[in-house]
Amino acid sequence: MQALQDSLTLLLASLPPRPINKAPLDALVAQTLEESRLKTSPETWKTKWEYVLRKEVYDLAATEGKALKQLETKYYDELSDRLDLILTFTEHDACDQIFPFNTLQDLLETQTIASCSHVFSWIEQRADRLTAGMVPQKGKALVLLRTLNDLLRRLSKMGATTQFCGRILTFLSRVFPLGERSGVNLRGEYGPMWEGPGAKGHERKDEEANQMEVDEAKEEQAAKDAERKRKEKDDFFYTFWSLQLPFSRPHQFSETRTFSAFKTAVDKVLPVIKEATAKERALMGNKSLHATVGASSQLKRKRAPAAAAESPATSEYYFAKYLTSPELLDLEISDTHFRRQLLFQLLIVLNHLLNFTKAAKATWYTPRNRSLQLDFTLEPTDAQWVHDTIARAVEELRQTSPHGRAFAEAVQVMLEREKNWVRWKNELCPPFDREAWYAEVEIDGETKRVGLEEATEGVRKKMRMDPEEWPYRYGSAPLTEIWEMGYRDLRDLEHPFQAGDVKDFVKKVKQEDARIDMRRKQLTQKAERIAQARAKAATPQDGAPAPGPPAAASTVPSAPAAQPAPTAAPSVSSPDPAATHARNTLSAPAPLHPSLPAKPGTTPASGESAAPSPARVATPNPPPAATAVPTPAPIVALAPAPTPAPAPILEPAAIVLPPDDLIRKYEENKQRWAWLALRTARDQYLQYFGRIGAGDVVLLAQEIEKGRAEREKAVAEKEAAAAQASASPAPPVGMDEGAAKEGTKEVASAPAPDLEKGAGMTESPEKDTEGDVKMEDR
């Protein structure tokens, strides 16, 4: 034992200067333990070290009184060093895991409150090391909880040690889980019972012995009035303080007459509190009236500055205990803080009673929480009274000053949050801890659980990639379509389509053409992206050269050194673009209907209208590489030399768009508008049908405009000629009669230019039986 004591003394003497880091202290402790293993038996090694360390701490704690009297004392530093040694020895398995907590428990019981505060500061700093591997409700957790609870009992809940109590409670909530059973009142036990007026043993007593004798000369009526006022005051005194009994013991409501007496008392007390609040507000006056009216402010009581109401003394106001003297009741009711305290108690009890309605009890009554249940049910009429009383109490809190509205809102928030804690308590405090999120994935044929970061790695990687190009230029498909259709203003969308002239149908046909072009562009872009993705996927990944046309250098033949006769390479026929276009034109599919006109700008087939062929969009051809053309030589009878043939220049494959339902729909709409335009123009512009080919509505509109322009020009010329004839002078007198007749004959024989044209327009054409059939019947 002495050898271990000497080793500990040497260890304390070799400690580095403060603050001491963990690494050098671990090294010193490990060296000391290694040297002491041979000095004692392994069976008693831990016990002896615990005894030596505990004795060192207790010897130092015994000098607390003398050490604290010195001005520059090192008592707390030395105590922290010895506690660090105990914790380090425990971490090196030289002491039991519960040994530091037993030492702290004994130490805190022997120290003053000031020294306990310093020791608790050391516990806060070493919390992570002390609670490493601690399991709630087992081992060192129970010792730590018991130690701190004993310390809390020694401290006062008000005054200078209030902050110390808060530090201990905060530490416990951080170390232990929130649903720790040791910190939860599972049985629903209440605090100390009210023992003031209204409680058992403090019932109202007759005070006839204390009554003063009334002078016989005093009038009898005045004596009766004084006696009545005294009785009313005594009744209110006992009624007021009788409320504290159900406040402290809510299970009193299970008795028969408790709730009715409680209602009567509350209905008597609230008007008195309201009267006191109104009186205080009248004495304070209106602040706005003080600011605007100077004369009236002199008649009111002077108030302290607004800052005085927010002084630290007011903000830290509290009641240690109610004073229940009858002479002090009027003064207490006139105090704002006293009224607030009572109203706050009343709101807590009223909200508690709402948990015992029939509907509320059905939600939380279970056989497991019988200790929280009461043999009491709040009837609907009583529940309505509770709601009304809560509203009255909250309004009364708002009317109190200073800051009544803010105080009332704070109380309502606290009570609303308290409902959640009550529900948690009624459910027997289920744990708050939740299992971490995981996903089951298959890795190497085995199903494993992975965390959130590993499970979302692919999604996050995809989010970091550059997004694809947005297919719609103006944000969305409808907006892009509207802009491509030529609409530039909201007024363009206000007027719906009304069939009138041919140009209206031409506008609709052009809109359908624009829709078709826009759809083809979208399909082409999509096909190009797919082709690029396929080409990228088909690219070899092992570094092999990708297949492609030969290099330009290889296509240039080297100069022949001594060849007998160069032979021309056999020619390879390349596809002709014109022939390809012709083949595509001939292989056009059949039209939608034999009677429908062909697409504008195309040549109709014989006997029927040709339908538009599917679009073929060719990718741009790259410029061909410069190749040297060999000069052809005469063919000789000898066998040709084996010379490599030049690779043919392959034309990029054209992108063939697949059949699309939207394009087919737009084509049908376009043909429908074309037929409607032809039917509309049949009666008026039939003379132009022979000039437009097979149903070209756009060309028909152009011919109509051209004919209108010619008619307007002819009318203008006629009007000009008439105006010129009316303005010309009469023939001279000396003119002979034959010349005048000859001029008249020439004028008469000249044909009128517009008569034949007019006759041609008014001539009724033959009836078109094919045109009379409705489009719907087709």
Secondary structure, DSSP 8 states (H G I E B T S, - for coil): -HHHHHHHHHHHHT--SSS--HHHHHHHHHHHHHHHGGGS-STTHHHHHHHHHHHHHHHHHTTHHHHHHSSS--HHHHHHHHHHHHHHHHHTTSS-TTHHHHHHHHHHHHS-HHHHHHHHHHHHHTHHHHTTT--TTSTHHHHHHHHHHHHHHHS-SSSTTHHHHHHHHHHHHHHS-TT-GGGS-TT--------STTSTT------TTT-----TTS-HHHHHHHHHHHHHHHHHHHHHHHTHHHHH-GGGGGSTTHHHHHHHHHHHHHHHHHHHHHHHHHHH--HHHHHH-HHHHTTS-----HHHHTSHHHHT---SS----GGGHHHHHT-HHHHHHHHHHHHHHHHHHGGGBHHHHHHH--GGGGGG--S--B-HHHHHHHHHHHHHHHHHHHHSSSSHHHHHHHHHHHHHHHHHHHHHHHTT----------EEEEETTEEEEE-HHHHTHHHHHHHHS-----S-TTSSHHHHHHHHTT--STHHHHS-----SHHHHHHHHHHHHHHHHHHHHHHHHHHHHHHHHHHHHHS-SSS--------HHHHS----SS-S------------HHHHHHHHHHT----S-TTS---TTS---TTS-------EE-------------------SS----------------EE----HHHHHHHHHHHHHHHHHHHHHTTT-GGGGGGSTTT-HHHHHHHHHHHHHHHHHHHHHHHHHHHHHHHS----TT--HHHHHHHHHHHHHS--TTHHHHHHHHS-----HHHHS-TTT-
